[in-house]
């Protein structure tokens, strides 16, 4: 600091002194900053983890991440509700759950006179071959639930060609049935907390381009000659062919549905094709 003749401190001299001190002690100040930051980090870590790790951690601190929020419970939309796991479903992306879906649909089919039933698909990856829905049924996909179509055409049944085409859309003769299918149904709801139905269509697209398929590719979700249908709050993804195909249906409501497929290399993956 520099003192003037009047005895007062000169501010410019004061700042010059500070700047000179900082310039001469950069290494020391950096070391102090690093030590201080490390102490604060360790203190916060200790506060989060409550101490050292189990098993003789030797004094090392560790961060304990907050657990993910619990899944939102499925609302009760029918008098009776089941979980897919009640019928032996395994959502690991490898086990085939076709029989679990079929058993669940059979259990709901007998409830028609009592208001029907609801099948909840919990979070997980539920691999399956095609299965049929029934009347007075709600299929509810939880957040984080993904129904996966098995990518092997040998698991997909053949159906007559669409009446509107007669001869077959891509190949003459029968066509592959959809992953989720229904005919002559009433009061069917497919909804959820934006769970996903994924057709895993990549194999189908490749085989189509190489002309390796003898039948027309399958849509993802198809309901025929049915009425009072609601499809809402779900994601449809990577269908082998069309994503949603309500054929000759009445009173169909589609809302808040996300449909995803690649911009190129995924031929004829239309979003919604009603009545064709």
N, C-alpha and C positions, 0 to 999 in steps of 0.2 A: 504494500500500500504506500501511496505517496501523500505526504502531508503538505498543504499549501501554507503560504505565509500567514494566513488567517487562522491556522490551526485546524481547519476542516479537511476531511478526507476527500481526495480527488477521485471521482467514480471511474474515470477512464484508467487511471493508474491501478485501481482495485481490480478491474476486469483483466488488465494486462498481467497482473500477478497470478490470477487464477488460471489464465490460459497458459502461462509459463509453467505452472505446477503440473497441469494436465499433460502438457507436451513432454515434460521430463519424467513422468511416472505412468506412461501408458500401459506398460506391462503389469505394473502393480495394480492399477485400477481394473484391468481386464481380469486378473486373477481373483481379485476381491469379488467382482461381478459373478464369475463362474462359481465360486464357493457359495455365495449367497443364493444363487439360483438352485444349486444342488441341494442346499439345506432346505429350501422351501419345498422343492419337489419331494424330498424324502419325508418331510413332515406331512405333506398332503397324502402321500402314499400310505403312510402309517395310519392316518385318519381314515382312509378308505378301507384298507384291508384289516385294520384292527390288530396289526402286529405282523410277525413273521409267518412265512408259509409253514404248513404242516410237514412233518418228516425231517426236522432238523435243518431248516433253511439256512442256518448259519448267519442270521441277522439280515438277510436280504429282504427288502421290501418288495411287495408286488401289488399291482393294481387289481382290484376286483371289479369287473364290469357288472353293471346293473343287468339283471335278467330281462329278457324281452317281455313286453307286455303280454298278458294272457290273451288267448284268442277270444274274439267276441262270440258269445253264445248264439247259437242259431235260434231265431224266433220260432215259436210254435205256430205253424201255419195250417196244420191239420189236427184233428182230434188225437191222432196217434202218430208218434214220431220214432223212427229207428235211426241208429248209426250204422254205417256200413261195417264197422268192426263187430257189430252184433252178429253178423253173418259170416265172420271169418275173414273179412277184408284186411289186407296188409299193405300199407302205403309206403313201401320202400322203393318203388320204381322198378322192381324186379319180379316180385310175385304176381302171377296172373289172377285177377280178381273177377273174372267173368262169372264164376259160380256164385260168388258173394253177391254180385249185383242181381243175378237171376233169382236167388233165394229171397232177396229183399223185395223184389218186384212181386214175386208170388205171395209174400206175406201181406203186401199192400193191396193186392187184387181182391182179397176176400173182405176188405174193409169198405167197399164201395157204398154199401147201404148205411154205413156209419160215418160218412163224411170223408172217407179215403185215408190216406196215410202219407207221411213225409219221410224221405230218405235223406239223412244228413251225411254228406261226404266230408270228413274232417280234414285238417291240414295234412298234406302228404302227397305222394305221387302214386296214383292208383292205376296201374297198368291193366288193360282189359281188352278182350275181343268185343265185337259188337253185342249189344243187348237191347231188348225191347222195353219200352215203358208200358204202363197200364193206365186206365182211366182213374180219375180222382186221385192223382198222384202229384206230389211236389218233390222235385229233385233239387236239393239245396247244397250248393258248393261253398264251403267255408272259405274265408280268406286264407290263402296258402294251400288250398286244395287244387289238385290238378289231375283230371282224368286223362290218361294217356292211351291212345289207340295203339294196339300192338302192330308193329310195322312188318307184318308178314301176311300176305294176302291169303295164305292157306287157312287162316283163322276167320276170314270174312266170308259170310254166306253169299250165295248168288240169289238174285231176285229177278222176276220178269222185267223186261224193258219197260221204261216209263210209257204209260198209255199215250202220252202226247207225242212221243217219238216212235214208239212201236218197234222199230228195228234196232234200237240202241243208240245212245248218244255218241259214243266214240268207236265202239265195236258192235257189230251185229250180234244179236242174241242177248242172253242175260247180262245183268249188271251186278256189281258188288253192292250189297246193302250198306246202309249208313252205320256209323259207330253207335249212335243213339237213335233208335227207330221207334215208330209207333204207327198203327193203322186203325182207323175206325174208333178213335178214342174221343173221350169227352173230359173236359176240365183237367188239363195238364199244365203244370207250372214248372219251368226250369229257371231257377233264380239262385241268389246267394249273396255273399259278401265279396263279389268280384272274383270268385274262383274261376278256374280255367278248364276248358275242354280242348285238348290238344290232339290233333289227328296225326301228328308226327309224319307229315306228308312228304318229307324229303325223299324217302325211298320210292314212294309212288310216283313223284314227279320225274325222278331219274329213269325209272322203268318205262314210264310213258314216253319220254323223249327217245328212248332206245327201242321203242315198240316191243317191249317185252311182256306186255299185258294182253291177255286175250279177251278181257271184258272191260266195260266202261268203269272208270274209277268211282269210288263211293263218296257221297257227301258226308259231312261230319254229323249233322243233326237233321233228320228228316221225319216229318209227320205227314201222313197221308189220310185224306178223307176224314178229318177230325175237326172238332170245334171247341171253342172256348179255350184257347191256348194263350199262355203268357210266357214270354222269354225275356228276362230282365236281369240286370246287374250281374252279368257274367262276362267272361272273355272267351271268345272262340278263336282258335289259333291253328295255323298250319294244317288246314284240311287237305286231304288227298284231292278233293274236287271242290264243289260248292260247299260253303260253310253252313248255311241255314236254308233248308228247303221245305217250306210248308206247301205241300201239293194238294190242291183242291180242298183247302181248309176254310172254315168260316170263323169269324170273330177271333182274329189273331192279333195280339198286342206284343210288339217288340220295343223295348225301351232300355236305355242305358247299357247297351251291349257294345263291347269293344271287339272288333274283328281284325286280326293281324295275320299277315302273310308277307313273304318277301316281294319286293317290287318286281323282280325278274326271276326267272327260273321256276316259277310256281304257276303253271298254266291252269286257267279256268278256275282259280280259287276265288270265285265270286263271293261277295259278302252274304247277300240275301237274294234268293231266287224264288219268289212266290208263284206257285201255280203254273209252272211250265214243265 
